[in-house]
Amino acid sequence: MDPMVRICEEAGGLGVAVAHSGTTHAVLPDTTAPDCSTRLVTAAQRSQEPAGM
């Protein structure tokens, strides 16, 4: 969970949603931010990196 929280913070997300099983995580984007698209790309790229990077 910690890596996903860091990704969310780096991408300017509003928070992290976690499935009840804990196997699925998602960054909640701030869709009102003028650079929302860039932030989403950042989050997507970072989520593809191995944990702890």
Protein Blocks (a to p, Z undefined) as FASTA:
>chain_A
ZZmmmmmmmnopabdcddfklpaccddddfkbmklmmmmmmmmmmmmpcehZZ
